[in-house]
């Protein structure tokens, strides 16, 4: 438990296992990905019991309520006791996950560069469009 119940927000997010390192937690807060009641906050902000935070991680947006303050990182089962995610947040996250899963491979975002074969297909497609537009 933190002495005097004072913990920095970046340290609490790290201890609650939302981010792998404190540096990542700090960068997320400074980047506006962590908000307290709809407003941006600073890494040094002291969370209080009952505070509600919106945390954006990748595609997901979680809304959590602070249940306990700790400044040391422990196991995942202990970290889940530090906060409670709102039922609306859980429902929205699951619905969006189902939508992403339904889209499947049709998503346009790629995690890697195109392969040689894919580049050839892109060039061929581009050339076919350019020749048909010139006619």
C-alpha angles and dihedrals in degrees: 000000000000117000111254089001091274118138132157115244094236090052092049092050089050092047090048087054098240088127131030095226137021089240090059090048091051092048091050092050092047090047092057095249092123119059133177112214091338097311130104115251138197128249091245094056113123112231116219130206109277095023114141119221132187110212121189115203115173107305094345129090115196125192110203135177118216111242102168139012120229131159098194125079114235137164123317093252090055091045092057089060091062094071144017122220114222117247091238090055092051092049093048093047092050092047092051091046090054090050091051091047091049091053088052114161093356090085114115096215113099126194094206144033118275117267122243091263092049091049090053090051091050092050092046091050092047093048092049091052093048095049093047091049091052093055 
